Amino acid sequence: MIRFFSGNNPLNVIILFFLGLLIKLPYFITPVIPKPEVTDGFLYIELLKTLQQSGAVFPVLYSILAFVLLFTQAITFNGLVNDQKLFSTPNYLLALSYLVITSVVPEWNVLSPALIINTILVWAWPRMVGLYNHQKPKTVLFNIGFGFGLCSFFYFPSAYLLLLLIVALILFRPFYLTEWLIAILGILTPFYFLLVYFFVWDKWAMVKGVVPAQYLRLPDVSFNWEFWVKFSLVVFPLIVGLLMSRTYSTRLLVQTRKSWNFMIFYLIISLFIPFVNSFQGLTHWVLAVVPISLFHAAFYFYPKKKTFPELIFWLSLIWIVANYAILNS
């Protein structure tokens, strides 16, 4: 299976689509209806209100939307990584990893604000790593900042993605104060338009929901045997892939090596954000799936002998099938 997706056959997109449907089948059979949490942004809450009537009649709608987001994110990010030549040859291992990882952790198949935000992050990633040779970086920086500002309307702690944009500016651009100011202006612009909307429509009472109180705390996670199985299947290939990417990226161009280093910062920041205003479960850690899937792809791609990566892959599929019984128990 790993060798099959190591090629660049466009037919892999169709196969991945049906494979994704198969491994996410439990979420179509037993759909999860998302409920608003204290940490959710007002745009996400409004989205749930819009879907509430249709979702009550057709609850699988939430599962369909979640699958569409996951599949499009996987295929789009895979294509962008191939365009950036982060691997020596194009392949579909990243898309495969994305779909498998999100199936290993059930909470990552729910329509959540963090899952929606990943679409914006996938869009922003090539623009950040491409800053070093962009003809009009100010326009790109404003657009990225604007996208990150919108993210906070779905899940406010995602405002800390500003750190990711700062890392991109440090890694890929010489210091120009105007570019930093434009990036910050882009982040603030959605808030400006939101305040104008509140003023015109006299909805100042909604202001309190835009910037909730911020606090750090450990998430409410049950450290049972199921958690450690999921943890092992996600973290072990991540660590091995990270180490292998560090070794093999030395043979690549300077800007490509910087892109790999940027993904390490992306991973650290996305793992930190869910500690802000956290609540029960692993739902918001889906923010980290984008960088995790890249390092999983490295774990599958670089070894000459694929025996061990194949073993981890099939163990992941066995666990996904076991989740069928857990979800229906």
Residue, then its C-alpha position, 0 to 999 in steps of 0.5 A: m500500500i505504501r509503495f502504491f501511493s509513493g508514485n504520482n499516479p493521478l488515479n490515486v486521488i480516486i482511490l484515496f477518495f474511496l479509501g477515505l469513505l471506507i475508513k470514515l464509514p462509522y462517522f456516516i453510520t453514527p454521525v456526531i452532532p457538534k455542540p458549541e463550546v465556550t471556546d468556540g468563536f461566534l462564526y462557528i456558533e452561527l454556522l451551527k445555528t444555520l445547520q441546526q434545522s437541516g442537521a436535525v432532519f439529516p444528521v449525516l450532513y455534519s459527517i459529510l461536511a467534515f469528510v469534504l473538509l478532510f479530503t480536500q485538505a489532504i489532496t490540496f496540501n499534498g499537491l502543494v507539498n509536491d509543488q514545493k518539492l519537499f520530497s525528491t519525487p512527487n507522491y500521494l503519501l501525505a494525503l494518505s497520512y492525512l486521512v489515516i491520522t484523522s481516522v485514528v483519533p475519532e474527535w478529528n472527524v467531527l465538524s469542529p472550528a479547528l477543522i475548518i481553520n485547517t482549510i485556511l492554514v493549508w491555503a496560507w502555508p505555500r504563501m508563507v514558505g514562498l515569501y522569499n521570492h514573491q514579487k509583491p510580498k505586502t499583498v500576500l502578507f496582508n491576505i495571510g494576516f486577514g485569513f488568520g484574523l478570520c480564523s479567530f472568529f471560528y476559534f479565538p485561540s487560533a489568533y496565536l497563529l500570529l506566531l506562525l506568521i512571525v516565524a515565516l517572516i523571520l525565516f523567509r524575508p529580510f526585516y522590513l518594518t512595513e511588511w510586519l506592519i502590513a501583516i498585523l494590519g491584515i490580522l486586525t482588518p476583520f476585527y475592524f469590519l466586525l466592529v463596523y457591523f456591530f455599530v451599523w446593526d446595533k449589536w454591541a452585545m456580541v462584542k463580549g463573545v469576540v474576545p473571550a477570557q484567555y487562560l492556560r490549563l491542561p486538557d481534560v483527557s482520559f489517559n486510558w489504554e485507548f489514548w495511549v494506542k492513539f498516541s503511539l500510532v500518531v506520535f511514533p511515526l511523527i518522531v521518526g519522520l521528523l528525524m528522517s526529514r532532518t537527515y535527508s533535507t540536508r541534500l535539498l536546496v536552502q529554501t526547501r530546508k527552511s520549509w522543513n524547519f518552518m513545519i517544525f515551528y508550525l507543529i510546536i505552535s499548533l500543539f500549544i494552541p489547544f492549551v488555551n481555553s482547553f476543554q475535554g477531549l482531543t478535538h482542537w489538536v486537529l490543528a496539528v494534523v497538517p504538520i504531523s501528516l507531512f512528517h508521517a509522509a516522510f516516515y513512509f517515503y524515506p526508508k528504502k525497506k518499507t516493511f516497518p512503515e507498512l506495519i505501522f500503516w496496517l496497525s493504524l488500519i486495524w485500530i481504525v476498524a477496532n474503532y467501529a466496534i468502540l463507536n457502536s458499543 
